[in-house]
Each structure stands twice: as structure tokens, then as C-alpha cells.
Amino acid sequence: MCQRMTHLLLLSLVLGLAHAGGAATKVIIVTNNTGDEAAYPPFLRSLLGNDTIVEVEKDKYVDPLSAAAKANLLAADLIIVSRRTSSGKFVADVKFWNELPAPLLLHSSFLIGDDRWRWMPGGTQNVDVTQVAVVAAEDLVFDGLTIQNGLIDISAAPLPGLDVSNQGSAGNGTKIATPAGKDNVMIARWAAGTEYYRGSGQIAGGPRVFFGMRTDEFLPLVNSNGKKMLGNAILTLLGLLRGAPVALDPIPADAQTDVPRDIGLAWTPSEAGTGHDVYFGTVLDDVNNASRINPRGVLVSLGQTGNTYQPVAGLDFGRTYYWRIDEVGPPPQSTVYKGEVWSFVCEPLAYAVEKLTATASSSEPGRGPENTVNGSGLDARDLHSTADGTMWLSDLAGAQPTWIEYRFDRVYPLHEMWVWNHNGAYEKTIGLGVKTVTITYSEDGVNYQTWGTTHELARSAGAAGYAHNTTVPLGGLMARYVRLTIHSNWGGIFPQYGLSEVRFLYTPTRARQPEPAAGATGVAVGARLAWRAGRQAARHEVHFGVNPQTVAGSTTPVATVPEAVYGPLSLDLGTTYYWRIDEVNELATPARWQGDLWTFSTAQYVTVDDFESYTDQEGNRIYEAWTDGWNDPANGSVVGYAEAPFAEQVVIHSGTQALPLSYDNTSAAFSQAEFLFAAPQDWTQHGITTLVLFIQGRSDNTGGPLYVLINNTKVVYPGGSADLTAAQWQQWNIPLATTGAALRNVTKLALGVDGKGSGTVYIDDIRLYGSAPAPAAP
């Protein structure tokens, strides 16, 4: 066996035992006492790899959280909240902490309570622990551990006073373990999107685990079982330990909102699964606990082979749906592996108009009509305060009748109007809130019509936490302007009137949510157009081109399609395109909803090889894609290095890797490395004109020049042999039309060096351009 192959086989064994991963994992430990966390960073690095970034800073994340602190937490891969936290310093931003999408491991039973983060009712309990009682033996916290009589030994001597919950239930989570002989929750888990317990009002933004421990007592004192349980908890939160074969990557994503009612479900099946049981319904408990024996009416597909499922009927507006995929192993056992419960929320019946302005016949200073549309005074739950300056109030001496008018950015089919009436602290006494109004509307701001008769707006409570209590049905009326002419207020004392907030909801009839997104750049030349269809559309007219005026004013579509997708397209590189979708239904009024003008720009180039995808794993090494002369005495080329990393990671043009090509023509007939395309390439499409690659030599190189083979057509580097000794990147532009190569059927690309000499040349970023950039100045 050759030396290189022997080395590679040995290396593959080593790599098989090493921690695999891409970018370093970032872990934030939230603590008020860094000294007690001393054992945690080395534990994490031994678990996740030495490149793991562990941030431990005292009091960095106490209330109120700064914008920078919030950004750091949002960027973390894992957040660990220590027992060494003062729970009173983590109260103001409870909602933010709970809604963080990152996995969160909480060690503080003081923070879980109903007066803090509301993961569980109650508070804390101090317990001496030597053994852990297993509650959910199937949980991956116990992966690789031996359970004897339902117990696991974690310490020879009692761990004094570990802080666990004083509750026996994890609510909507999974109770995993307790201290031996106790019912107190010591370890529990909640899936993303779960309300921690009924009535908690707090939702897990990402996967959550409570693990009752103090770092300064637990890690130094527990045995390997205790460390294994903690490590498993961390690995499961990061998705690095999955245990039994499970389905992954749900579409729609878990906890996604505003999902189309005709959505099809999809997932990535496990490699070991040969079938899939699909559970789907509107009750979490049913979907979570159903089985083949007790399907609870939510087992909608049994043992199917495909990894998609289309719900039979259109889903309900605004409803939350739950689904689960159980993987079925191969026969004869056909073991069923229970999957995670995922959820999504269907699109609402109507959406709030976002672009609108308000004017009024009069206003008091600082209490203008804009306050009724800017969200001032509303909290995250849409509850209004009593704060002055957050509402509109007319001038007592203003002209009568008093009116307030709303102007939208376009004509909308309006569904409802929601009203938060004036909510000053004195509202109960003098009643300045609007009582009766006439509603008029217009498409052009000139010709108005009256909607219904006189409307009465409900009175506010004059107290903080006020939810809107008037809903006016608008029946799809077409309007760009809506005016409320006021006839009376609730107090009847002064001719002065106020409102807190007004919201208009509309049914979406125009095409929206374009893909590519409006203004997108770097779009692939084979992209397709997609969009969220208008609610009434029977078909879709596609207007598309490179001239914005032509596309905006077009009356003749380039295509009419039955579904909200067009393509894939064949686009040119480095080009800006414009498109518009008109939604059409002759049975509706109006029959056509003209869409917005959207734009995107295509990528400047197509990458042939940037050498970034290669790894040090067998089957994906750089010299396995670029065939060199390792086993051919006539070929003096060698791609890559004998030891990992096999690709060049210091001399690079962009990214993190380049191709090192060693050549030796002192005894070999030639030096050349070849790349075979998986499928023939057509280099005449997409406006391609130029092949570009970047090269760098070394001062001790001899021989030359460099050349490229396109199929079997040779193109010699025009800069001569001297450039092979230049220790700086050179841009080589190859106008393809001048090569004479068969560009419609490119199957092979080769790199080589002529001339009696030897050395190493670095290659990076082989690209195809429509218009090649000018070489950078030396």
C-alpha cells in the first residue's frame, strides 16, 4: 500500500473519533459569580471541541438588558443560565429571555418560578443528592448510561443542597429526572413553541432544559454518570445527539407563523427509516400522545414511504396545528421511533394595514392623530396604557364637527376596523372617548360614500392594560381613505374627543412575499419566481423583463400560470430584472389586482470551484475531486498535502481554502490535475463570456508557463513563466470565444504547468463571468 494511502487510512480513523463540526460553537454562561463557573469552560470544550467559544462575564446580562447584550444572546449557539444568578436581576426582560430562539439550559430553580420566568409554578427546594431517579427513561439525557432499578448513581457522597424545583410536574414539558426518593423536578425539557405550563403566559422560543445543579458543587464532585447526563443535555439542546432515528428539518419550520392554508408538510427522513407515520391535528395532547394503538383521530398516514404530506382540506385561518413524524425502522422488527411534536400557525383571515397616515380637524399639542397609528401606548400584547401623549385628543376650540381621517398607501379591500378608545386616567370622570361616529370612505379622496349608519365605539376602562373593545365589520369595502366624523363622546360635557389607537385589517388580494425577495442581489441564474398568491386569484399573470418602465406599464403578460410559481428561468449574469404579478379572477370584483413592481439582480459570476466545499474526510478531499499524478509516474502533479488539512488554508484569494498544485517536470513528461464535471456544462448560457481564475506562485518556482485545458483545448497563461514566481494573486481572464473549445459540452477542466521545472502554484476562485472584472492593481 502506498505511503499516502496508508497515512490517509490512519488519519480517517483518528478523524472518526474527533468532534466533527464547522464553525466554532459559541456558548454564553450567564452568571453573577464567575469564580464558581471555573469548571464549566473546560467541560464544555472537552464536550464540544477545543475551538468552542465560552463567554463567562460577571453581571453582563442582568436587567435591563442593553441592545448589545441582547444582540450577543441572539447570536449565541447555546445559553447556560447559572444557579449563581441573583433572580431579582432577571425580571424586567422575562419575555425576551423566554422568547430567545437559541437553546437555553437553566440551572437556577429560583428563576423557574411563577414570580420569575414562569417555567414551573412554585419555587426552589434544597435536596442532598447521590442518586437520580429516572422518570423518562427514553430521554437522551440518559443515552449511554446504565439504569438500575430506575436509579443512576451520580456521586459517592451526597451533593449538599442542590437546588431543584419544589414542584412535581413540569407542566407542558417533560419531567425527566428527580432526586432519588423525591418527586421534585430536577431535570425537565420543553420543546420550542411550548407554553411552559397552562396559564404560564410564557412560551419557549427555542428548546429548553432545566437541570438543577450548582456548577461549583456538581462538576467537581459528580462521577462520570453525572457528567454524562449534563453533557447529553447540552448535546441534545444543540442537536448533536439525536439518539433513535428521527425526522428532522420540518417544513414549515417549527413554531412558524403566517403559514399558507394550503401548505404541504415535508421533512428530512432519517437514514434508517423505511416508513413514516404522520400525526396531524389541532390538539397538542392528541398529537403528542397518539400512537398506532390509540390514534386519537390524528394518525393521518400510516407507514408511508414519501417524506411529504398534504392535509386533505384547507386549513383554518389563524389556527395552530401540531404534527409529528414517527420513523419506522426496517422489517422484520419495523420498530417505530416517536418523533418530536412540531407546530405552526396558519395565516390570519386578515392583515393589518401597515402603511397609513392620520390627519384630524384639530389636535391638542403633543396629542396629534398620528398617535392613533404609531403604536404609542401599546405593549407587546396590544394592551394600551393611560400615558398622556400616546393618544389623539382634539382641540376644545377646534372646528366642529370633529373628524379624523386615515389615508392608506393604496386601495385596500377592508375587512374590519379595531378601535382602542381614548384611555386617559380621567376617562371615567369626563369621558372624552368617542361614542358615536359616521364612517365615510373613498378610493380617490374626492368621492366619499357612507358605510352603514351611525356607529357606536365602546368606552375604555380608563386603566392600563386596555384591549381594543370595538370591532367594526367593513365587509371588504374598497378604500384608500376612511374618515370618522364624530357626533358625541361618552361624557357629554365638552365638545372634545379622543382615540388611543385605530387599526384597519384587510384581506390580501394582491401577490405578496416575492421570492427572490424584493431588492435581492446575487440571485442564481437558474432561479424561479414564487410569491404568496392573492386570496381571490384564479390565475396569475407574470410580467417580467429588464426595463422597469416596460414591466410596470405592461398590459400583456409574458406568461399566465395556474400556481404561484414561474420558472425555473434562464437568466443572464450580472443583470437586474423587474417583475410584477397581477392576480386575476373574472368572477370577483375587481377582476384584476395589479401587483407591485419587484426587482432583483443576478450573481456576477457562476462558481466553477472555489475549493471551499472540500474537507479532510474521506470521499470529500480536494485530491479526490482534482485527479493528480500520484499514481502516474508520467504525471508530475500533486494536489493537496500529505497531511490534514489537505487544502491550502493560508495562501488564499477568498474564503478559507485554495488549491495547492505541486508540479515536477524534471523527470515526468507533464504535470496536470483534472476535474471532471458530474454533468456536461453549457458555457454559452447566461451571457457567459469569460473564464476567470486566480493564481499565485512562489519565488523558488521554476519552469512554466501555466495552462488550462477546457475539455482537450489548451489555453496557455499569457503572462509568461515569470508570474509563477510572483508571491501575489494574479487574475487570469480567459475570453471563451477565443479558445476554440466546445463550450456547449464542457466535461473536463484541467490545470497544468509546462516546461522543465518544479514548484507549487496556488489556484483559487475559478469562475465564469458575463463581464469579467478588471484585474486589481498590483
C-alpha positions in Angstrom: 0.0 0.0 0.0 1.4 3.4 -0.9 2.5 5.8 1.8 -0.1 8.4 1.1 -2.9 5.8 1.3 -1.6 4.3 4.5 -1.5 7.7 6.1 -5.0 8.6 4.9 -6.4 5.4 6.3 -4.8 6.0 9.7 -6.0 9.6 9.6 -9.6 8.6 8.8 -9.6 6.5 12.0 -8.4 9.5 14.0 -10.9 11.8 12.4 -13.7 9.3 13.1 -13.1 9.8 16.8 -12.7 13.6 16.7 -15.5 16.1 17.3 -16.9 17.0 13.9 -18.3 20.4 13.0 -17.9 23.6 11.1 -17.8 27.0 12.7 -16.9 27.1 16.4 -19.8 26.8 18.8 -20.4 29.9 20.9 -21.7 29.3 24.4 -22.7 32.1 26.8 -22.7 31.4 30.5 -24.9 33.9 32.3 -23.7 34.3 35.9 -23.2 36.8 38.8 -20.2 34.8 40.1 -17.6 33.8 37.5 -15.4 32.1 40.1 -17.9 29.4 40.7 -18.1 28.6 36.9 -14.4 27.7 36.7 -15.1 24.0 35.9 -17.6 24.8 33.1 -15.5 26.1 30.2 -13.1 23.1 30.2 -16.0 20.8 30.5 -17.7 22.4 27.5 -14.5 22.3 25.4 -13.9 18.7 26.2 -17.5 18.0 25.1 -17.8 20.3 22.1 -14.2 20.7 20.9 -11.3 22.9 21.9 -12.4 25.6 19.4 -15.6 26.2 21.4 -16.0 29.8 22.4 -17.2 30.1 26.0 -18.0 33.6 27.3 -18.2 33.9 31.1 -18.5 37.5 32.3 -19.9 38.6 35.7 -23.2 40.6 35.6 -23.0 41.1 31.8 -26.6 40.1 31.2 -28.5 41.5 34.2 -31.6 43.7 33.8 -32.2 45.9 32.0 -30.5 44.2 29.0 -28.7 46.6 26.7 -29.1 46.4 22.9 -25.6 45.0 22.7 -26.3 42.3 25.4 -29.5 41.3 23.5 -27.6 41.0 20.2 -24.9 38.8 21.9 -27.6 36.5 23.3 -29.3 36.3 19.9 -26.0 35.3 18.3 -25.2 32.5 20.7 -25.5 28.8 19.8 -26.2 27.9 23.4 -27.1 29.9 26.5 -26.4 28.5 30.0 -28.0 30.4 32.9 -26.1 29.5 36.1 -27.5 28.8 39.6 -25.1 31.6 40.5 -27.6 34.3 39.4 -29.5 36.7 41.6 -33.0 36.1 40.4 -34.1 39.7 41.1 -31.7 40.8 38.4 -33.6 38.9 35.7 -37.1 40.2 35.9 -37.5 43.2 33.6 -36.8 41.2 30.4 -38.5 37.9 31.2 -40.3 37.9 27.8 -37.0 38.4 25.9 -35.3 35.6 27.8 -38.1 33.2 27.2 -38.5 34.0 23.5 -34.8 33.7 22.7 -34.6 31.2 19.8 -31.3 29.8 21.0 -31.2 26.7 23.1 -31.2 27.6 26.8 -30.0 25.4 29.7 -31.3 26.8 33.1 -29.7 25.7 36.3 -31.5 28.1 38.7 -34.6 26.9 40.3 -35.1 30.4 41.7 -35.6 31.7 38.1 -38.0 29.0 37.0 -40.7 30.0 39.5 -44.1 31.7 38.8 -42.7 35.0 40.2 -39.8 35.0 37.7 -39.6 33.2 34.3 -42.7 31.0 34.8 -41.3 27.7 33.6 -43.0 26.0 36.6 -45.2 27.2 39.4 -43.7 27.4 42.9 -40.1 27.9 43.7 -37.0 26.0 44.9 -36.2 23.1 47.2 -32.8 22.2 48.6 -32.0 18.4 48.4 -28.9 16.3 49.1 -28.4 14.1 46.1 -26.4 10.9 45.5 -28.7 9.1 43.1 -31.1 10.4 40.4 -34.4 8.7 39.9 -35.2 8.2 36.2 -38.7 9.4 35.1 -38.4 9.5 31.3 -36.0 6.7 30.5 -36.3 7.3 26.8 -34.9 10.8 27.1 -31.4 11.2 25.6 -30.1 12.7 28.8 -29.7 9.0 29.8 -28.1 8.0 26.5 -25.2 5.6 27.1 -26.0 5.2 30.8 -27.0 2.1 32.8 -30.2 2.5 34.7 -30.6 0.1 37.7 -33.9 -0.2 39.4 -34.9 3.2 37.9 -31.8 4.9 39.5 -28.5 6.2 38.4 -25.6 6.9 40.9 -24.0 10.3 40.3 -22.0 10.7 43.5 -20.4 8.6 46.2 -21.1 11.3 48.8 -24.2 13.5 49.0 -24.1 16.6 46.8 -25.2 19.1 49.5 -28.3 21.2 49.0 -28.7 21.0 45.2 -31.4 23.5 44.2 -34.2 21.7 42.4 -37.9 22.6 41.9 -40.4 22.2 44.7 -42.9 21.1 42.0 -43.7 17.5 41.0 -44.8 18.5 37.5 -43.1 20.2 34.5 -46.4 21.3 33.1 -46.4 21.1 29.3 -42.7 20.0 29.4 -41.3 16.5 30.0 -40.3 15.6 33.5 -37.0 13.7 33.1 -35.5 13.1 36.5 -35.9 13.7 40.2 -33.6 13.2 43.2 -33.9 9.6 44.4 -36.8 9.2 46.8 -38.3 12.6 45.9 -40.9 13.9 43.4 -39.2 17.2 42.9 -38.3 18.1 39.2 -34.5 18.0 38.9 -34.3 17.7 35.1 -37.1 18.7 32.6 -37.3 19.6 28.9 -39.6 21.9 26.9 -39.8 21.9 23.1 -39.7 25.2 21.2 -43.1 26.9 20.9 -44.5 25.3 24.1 -46.2 27.3 26.9 -44.3 26.1 29.9 -47.4 25.2 31.9 -51.1 26.1 31.4 -51.6 29.7 32.3 -47.9 30.5 32.3 -48.3 33.0 29.5 -44.6 32.4 28.7 -43.6 30.5 25.5 -40.3 28.7 24.9 -38.7 30.4 21.9 -36.2 27.5 21.5 -35.5 24.2 23.1 -35.2 24.4 26.9 -33.8 22.2 29.6 -33.9 22.8 33.4 -31.1 21.0 35.1 -31.0 21.6 38.9 -27.3 22.0 39.8 -24.6 24.3 41.1 -21.6 24.3 38.9 -19.1 24.6 41.9 -20.6 21.5 43.5 -21.8 19.4 40.6 -19.0 19.3 38.1 -16.1 18.8 40.6 -18.0 16.2 42.7 -20.2 14.1 40.5 -18.9 10.9 38.8 -18.9 10.1 35.1 -22.6 9.4 35.2 -23.5 12.9 36.4 -21.1 14.5 33.8 -22.6 12.3 31.1 -26.1 13.4 31.9 -25.1 17.1 31.8 -23.2 16.5 28.6 -26.1 14.7 27.0 -28.5 17.5 28.0 -26.2 20.0 26.2 -25.7 17.9 23.1 -29.4 17.4 22.7 -30.1 21.1 23.0 -27.5 21.7 20.2 -29.0 18.9 18.1 -25.7 17.0 18.2 -27.2 14.0 20.0 -30.3 12.6 18.4 -30.4 9.0 19.6 -33.0 6.9 17.8 -33.7 7.7 14.1 -35.9 10.8 14.0 -37.3 13.0 11.3 -35.6 16.4 11.0 -35.9 19.8 9.3 -39.7 20.3 9.3 -41.3 22.4 6.6 -43.0 24.6 7.7 -40.4 25.3 10.4 -41.4 24.5 14.0 -43.4 27.4 15.5 -43.6 29.2 12.2 -46.5 31.7 11.9 -48.4 33.1 8.9 -48.3 29.7 7.1 -50.4 29.4 3.9 -53.6 27.4 4.4 -52.7 25.1 1.5 -49.2 24.3 2.9 -47.8 20.8 2.3 -45.8 19.2 5.1 -42.3 18.0 4.4 -39.3 16.7 6.4 -35.9 15.1 6.2 -36.3 11.4 7.0 -33.7 9.5 9.0 -31.4 7.3 7.0 -32.6 4.3 9.0 -36.2 4.9 8.4 -38.1 3.0 5.8 -41.5 4.4 6.5 -43.2 7.3 8.3 -46.3 7.6 10.4 -47.8 11.1 10.1 -49.8 12.6 13.0 -51.6 15.9 12.4 -54.2 17.8 14.4 -55.2 20.8 16.4 -54.8 19.5 19.9 -51.2 19.2 21.3 -52.1 16.5 23.7 -53.6 14.3 21.0 -50.7 14.7 18.6 -48.1 14.1 21.3 -49.7 11.0 22.8 -51.4 9.3 19.9 -50.0 6.0 18.7 -50.8 3.2 16.3 -52.7 1.5 19.1 -54.5 4.7 20.1 -54.5 7.0 17.1 -56.8 9.6 18.7 -58.1 10.6 15.3 -54.8 12.3 14.3 -52.9 9.4 12.7 -53.4 10.6 9.1 -50.9 8.4 7.3 -49.5 5.0 8.3 -46.1 3.8 7.2 -45.9 6.0 4.1 -42.7 5.9 2.1 -42.6 9.6 1.0 -41.4 12.4 3.1 -44.3 14.8 2.3 -47.9 15.0 3.4 -50.6 17.2 2.1 -53.5 17.9 4.5 -56.8 16.8 3.0 -58.8 20.1 3.4 -57.9 23.7 3.5 -56.7 24.7 7.0 -58.4 27.2 9.2 -57.4 30.8 9.3 -55.3 31.7 12.4 -55.4 28.2 13.9 -52.4 26.4 15.4 -51.7 23.0 14.1 -49.5 20.3 15.6 -47.8 17.4 13.7 -45.4 14.6 14.4 -43.5 12.2 12.2 -42.6 8.7 13.7 -39.9 6.9 11.8 -40.5 3.2 11.1 -37.4 1.0 11.0 -36.8 -1.8 8.5 -38.5 -5.1 8.8 -38.8 -7.6 10.3 -38.8 -5.6 13.5 -40.3 -2.4 11.9 -39.6 -0.5 15.1 -41.5 2.7 15.5 -39.4 5.7 16.8 -41.5 8.5 18.2 -40.8 11.9 16.7 -40.8 15.4 18.1 -44.1 17.4 18.0 -43.9 20.4 15.7 -46.3 23.2 15.3 -47.3 26.1 13.0 -49.9 28.8 12.9 -52.0 29.4 9.7 -52.2 32.8 8.1 -54.9 35.0 9.6 -58.1 35.9 7.8 -57.0 39.5 7.5 -53.8 41.5 8.0 -53.2 45.0 9.5 -52.6 47.8 7.0 -49.1 48.9 7.8 -48.6 52.0 5.6 -51.1 54.6 6.6 -51.2 58.2 7.9 -53.7 60.1 10.1 -55.0 63.7 9.9 -57.6 65.4 12.0 -59.7 68.5 12.1 -57.8 69.7 15.2 -55.5 68.4 17.9 -54.1 69.5 21.2 -50.3 70.0 21.2 -48.4 66.7 21.6 -51.6 64.7 21.1 -51.8 64.5 17.3 -53.7 62.0 15.2 -50.5 60.1 14.4 -50.7 58.7 17.9 -53.6 56.5 16.7 -51.5 54.7 14.1 -47.9 54.7 15.5 -48.4 52.1 18.3 -47.6 54.6 21.0 -49.0 53.4 24.3 -49.4 49.8 23.2 -47.4 47.0 24.7 -46.3 43.7 23.0 -49.8 42.2 23.8 -51.6 45.1 22.2 -52.8 46.5 25.5 -52.9 50.3 25.9 -51.6 52.4 28.7 -53.1 55.6 30.2 -50.0 57.6 29.5 -50.6 61.2 28.2 -49.0 61.9 24.8 -49.8 58.4 23.5 -53.3 59.2 22.2 -55.1 61.7 20.0 -57.2 64.5 21.5 -59.0 67.2 19.6 -58.7 70.8 20.4 -61.6 72.0 22.6 -61.8 75.2 20.5 -61.4 73.3 17.2 -63.9 73.5 14.3 -67.0 71.3 14.5 -67.8 68.6 13.6 -64.6 67.0 14.7 -63.2 64.4 12.3 -60.1 62.1 12.0 -59.2 60.6 8.6 -56.9 57.7 7.6 -55.1 57.5 4.3 -53.5 54.3 3.2 -50.7 53.8 0.7 -53.1 52.2 -1.8 -56.7 51.0 -2.1 -57.4 48.0 0.1 -60.4 45.7 0.5 -61.0 46.4 4.2 -62.2 43.6 6.4 -62.5 45.3 9.9 -61.6 48.3 11.9 -60.4 47.9 15.5 -60.7 50.7 17.9 -59.0 51.4 21.2 -61.0 54.4 22.5 -59.4 57.3 24.5 -57.9 55.8 27.6 -56.7 58.7 29.8 -56.6 58.1 33.6 -59.5 60.6 33.8 -61.7 58.9 31.2 -64.2 57.5 33.7 -64.8 61.0 35.0 -65.1 63.2 32.0 -65.5 60.7 29.2 -63.5 62.2 26.2 -63.6 58.9 24.3 -65.6 58.9 21.1 -69.1 57.5 21.4 -70.9 57.9 18.0 -69.4 58.4 14.6 -70.3 58.3 10.9 -67.9 56.4 8.7 -67.2 57.5 5.2 -64.7 56.1 2.7 -63.2 56.9 -0.7 -60.8 55.5 -3.2 -59.6 58.9 -4.5 -60.1 61.2 -1.6 -62.8 63.2 -3.5 -65.8 60.9 -3.9 -66.9 59.6 -0.5 -69.5 57.0 0.5 -71.1 56.3 3.8 -70.6 52.9 5.5 -73.8 51.9 7.3 -75.5 54.3 9.7 -74.2 55.8 12.9 -71.6 53.6 14.7 -71.1 53.5 18.5 -67.5 52.9 19.8 -67.2 51.2 23.2 -65.9 53.2 26.1 -62.5 52.4 27.5 -61.9 51.5 31.1 -59.5 54.4 31.7 -56.9 51.9 33.1 -53.7 50.4 31.9 -53.9 47.1 30.1 -56.8 48.1 27.9 -57.5 45.8 24.9 -59.4 47.1 21.9 -63.1 46.6 22.5 -64.7 47.8 19.3 -64.6 45.9 16.1 -66.4 47.4 13.1 -67.0 45.0 10.2 -66.2 46.7 6.9 -67.3 43.9 4.6 -64.5 44.2 2.0 -65.3 47.8 1.1 -62.7 49.3 -1.3 -61.0 52.3 0.2 -57.8 54.3 0.3 -59.4 56.9 2.7 -61.5 56.3 5.8 -63.0 59.3 7.7 -64.6 59.1 11.1 -66.9 62.1 11.7 -67.6 62.4 15.4 -71.0 63.2 16.8 -70.6 62.6 20.6 -68.3 61.5 23.3 -69.0 59.4 26.4 -69.0 62.2 28.9 -71.2 64.6 27.1 -69.6 67.5 28.9 -67.1 69.1 26.5 -67.0 69.0 22.6 -63.6 67.4 22.8 -62.9 63.9 21.5 -60.1 61.4 21.7 -58.9 58.0 20.5 -56.0 55.8 21.5 -55.4 53.6 18.5 -57.2 52.6 15.3 -56.2 49.6 13.2 -57.6 48.6 9.8 -57.5 45.0 8.6 -57.7 43.9 5.0 -57.9 40.7 3.1 -54.7 40.1 0.9 -55.8 40.1 -2.7 -52.5 41.1 -4.3 -49.5 39.0 -4.8 -47.0 39.3 -1.9 -43.9 37.9 -0.3 -41.9 37.6 -3.5 -39.1 35.1 -3.9 -36.4 36.3 -4.7 -37.1 39.0 -2.2 -37.6 42.5 -3.5 -34.2 44.0 -4.0 -32.3 40.7 -3.7 -28.8 40.5 -5.1 -26.7 37.6 -6.1 -29.7 35.6 -7.3 -28.9 32.3 -9.1 -29.2 32.4 -12.9 -31.5 29.3 -12.7 -33.8 30.8 -10.1 -37.6 30.5 -10.2 -40.1 33.2 -9.3 -42.5 32.5 -6.5 -44.9 34.5 -4.4 -47.8 34.3 -1.9 -50.9 34.3 -4.0 -53.7 36.8 -3.6 -56.7 35.4 -1.7 -59.1 35.5 -4.6 -56.8 34.7 -7.5 -57.9 32.1 -10.1 -54.7 32.6 -12.2 -51.6 34.7 -12.2 -50.2 37.0 -14.9 -46.5 37.3 -15.0 -44.9 40.5 -16.3 -41.1 40.2 -16.5 -38.1 41.9 -18.1 -35.1 44.2 -17.7 -36.8 47.5 -18.3 -38.7 48.8 -15.2 -41.0 51.2 -17.2 -42.0 48.4 -19.6 -42.7 45.9 -16.9 -44.6 48.4 -14.7 -46.8 49.6 -17.6 -47.2 46.2 -19.3 -50.7 45.0 -20.1 -49.6 41.8 -21.8 -48.1 39.2 -19.5 -45.1 37.0 -20.6 -46.9 34.1 -19.1 -50.1 33.1 -17.3 -49.7 30.4 -14.7 -52.2 28.5 -12.5 -49.9 28.3 -9.5 -47.9 30.9 -7.7 -44.6 30.0 -9.3 -42.9 30.7 -12.6 -39.7 29.0 -13.8 -37.0 27.9 -13.4 -35.7 30.7 -15.6 -32.5 31.0 -17.6 -31.2 34.4 -16.6 -28.0 36.3 -17.5 -25.3 37.0 -15.1 -24.9 40.5 -13.6 -28.3 41.6 -14.7 -31.1 43.5 -13.0 -34.6 42.1 -13.6 -38.0 43.5 -12.8 -41.3 41.6 -12.4 -44.9 42.1 -11.5 -47.7 39.6 -10.7 -51.3 40.5 -11.5 -53.8 38.3 -9.7 -56.9 37.6 -11.9 -60.4 36.3 -11.2 -63.2 37.3 -13.6 -65.8 36.1 -11.1 -64.6 38.7 -8.4 -64.9 42.4 -8.2 -62.5 43.8 -9.2 -61.4 41.1 -11.6 -57.7 42.1 -11.5 -55.4 43.2 -8.8 -52.3 44.7 -10.3 -49.1 43.8 -8.3 -46.2 45.8 -7.1 -43.0 46.2 -9.2 -40.3 44.0 -7.7 -36.7 43.8 -8.7 -33.7 41.5 -8.2 -30.1 41.3 -9.6 -28.4 38.1 -10.6 -25.0 37.0 -9.4 -22.0 38.5 -11.1 -20.5 35.1 -11.7 -21.0 31.3 -11.6 -18.5 29.5 -9.4 -16.8 26.6 -11.1 -14.8 25.7 -8.0 -13.9 27.9 -5.0 -12.4 25.0 -3.1 -14.5 25.8 0.0 -16.5 22.6 0.0 -13.7 20.2 0.5 -13.0 18.7 3.9 -10.4 16.3 5.4 -12.9 13.5 5.4 -12.5 10.5 3.0 -14.7 10.9 -0.1 -14.6 14.7 0.1 -10.9 15.6 0.0 -9.5 18.0 -2.6 -7.3 15.5 -4.4 -10.3 13.1 -4.8 -12.0 15.8 -7.0 -8.9 17.0 -8.8 -7.1 13.9 -10.0 -3.3 14.4 -9.9 -0.3 12.2 -10.9 0.1 10.5 -7.5 -0.2 7.0 -9.1 1.0 8.0 -12.6 4.8 8.3 -13.0 4.4 10.2 -16.2 2.4 13.0 -14.4 4.4 15.1 -12.0 1.5 16.9 -10.4 0.3 16.5 -6.8 -2.9 18.2 -5.5 -3.1 19.0 -1.8 -0.9 17.9 1.1 0.0 14.6 2.6 -1.4 15.5 6.0 -4.6 17.3 7.0 -5.6 20.0 6.3 -5.2 18.8 2.7 -6.3 22.0 1.1 -4.3 25.3 1.3 -5.6 27.4 4.2 -3.0 30.2 4.4 -2.4 31.4 0.9 -6.0 32.1 -0.2 -7.6 34.6 -2.5 -11.0 34.5 -0.7 -12.8 32.3 1.7 -10.7 29.8 3.7 -9.2 27.4 1.2 -7.3 27.3 -2.1 -5.9 24.5 -4.3 -2.1 23.9 -3.9 -0.8 22.3 -7.1 2.8 20.9 -6.9 4.5 20.1 -10.2 7.7 18.4 -11.1 8.6 18.2 -14.8 12.3 17.4 -14.2 11.6 13.7 -14.7 7.9 13.5 -15.5 6.6 14.1 -19.0 3.9 16.6 -17.8 2.2 17.9 -14.6 -1.6 18.2 -14.8 -4.6 17.9 -12.5 -8.1 17.2 -13.9 -11.6 17.9 -12.7 -14.5 16.0 -14.2 -17.9 17.6 -14.1 -20.7 15.5 -12.8 -22.8 16.5 -15.8 -21.8 18.3 -19.0 -21.7 22.1 -18.7 -23.0 24.6 -21.2 -20.8 27.7 -21.0 -22.7 29.6 -23.7 -25.7 30.2 -21.4 -26.5 33.1 -19.1 -24.4 35.6 -21.0 -21.1 33.9 -20.0 -18.1 35.3 -21.8 -15.1 34.8 -19.7 -13.4 32.1 -17.5 -11.6 33.7 -14.6 -9.2 32.1 -12.1 -6.7 33.5 -9.6 -3.2 32.2 -9.4 -0.2 32.8 -7.1 3.3 31.4 -7.4 6.4 31.1 -5.2 9.8 32.7 -5.5 11.5 29.3 -5.9 9.3 28.0 -8.7 11.0 27.1 -12.0 9.6 26.1 -15.4 6.3 27.3 -16.8 4.0 28.5 -18.1 0.8 27.6 -16.5 -2.1 26.4 -18.7 -5.7 25.4 -18.6 -7.5 22.6 -20.6 -11.1 23.1 -21.4 -12.1 19.6 -22.5 -9.0 19.0 -24.6 -8.4 22.6 -25.8 -5.3 24.1 -24.3 -5.1 27.7 -23.2 -1.7 29.0 -22.1 -1.3 31.7 -19.5 -0.3 34.9 -21.3 1.8 36.3 -18.5 4.7 34.0 -19.1 6.7 32.0 -16.6 7.8 34.9 -14.5 4.4 35.2 -12.9 4.9 31.7 -11.4 7.4 33.2 -9.1 5.2 36.2 -8.0 4.0 35.8 -4.4 0.8 37.7 -5.1 -2.5 36.8 -6.6 -2.8 37.3 -10.4 -6.2 37.4 -12.1 -6.3 35.4 -15.3 -9.2 36.3 -17.7 -9.8 33.8 -20.5 -12.2 35.1 -23.2 -14.0 31.9 -24.0 -14.9 32.8 -27.6 -11.2 33.0 -28.5 -10.3 29.5 -27.2 -12.0 27.4 -29.9 -13.2 25.0 -27.2 -16.5 23.2 -27.4 -18.3 25.4 -24.9 -21.8 23.8 -25.1 -20.5 20.5 -23.8 -17.7 21.1 -21.2 -17.0 17.8 -19.4 -13.4 18.4 -18.1 -11.3 21.2 -16.8 -7.5 20.7 -16.2 -4.7 22.8 -14.7 -1.1 22.2 -15.6 2.4 23.6 -15.9 4.7 23.2 -18.8 8.5 23.5 -19.0 11.4 21.7 -17.3 11.0 22.8 -13.7 9.3 22.3 -10.4 7.4 24.1 -7.7 4.0 24.9 -6.3 1.3 27.1 -7.7 -1.9 28.1 -5.8 -5.2 28.3 -7.6 -8.4 29.9 -6.2 -11.8 31.1 -7.3 -12.4 29.6 -10.7 -15.4 31.5 -12.0 -17.5 32.2 -15.1 -18.4 35.8 -15.8 -20.7 37.6 -18.2 -18.4 40.7 -17.8 -15.2 40.0 -16.1 -13.9 42.5 -13.5 -10.8 44.4 -14.3 -7.7 42.9 -12.6 -6.8 44.6 -9.4 -3.9 46.9 -9.5 -0.6 45.3 -8.2 
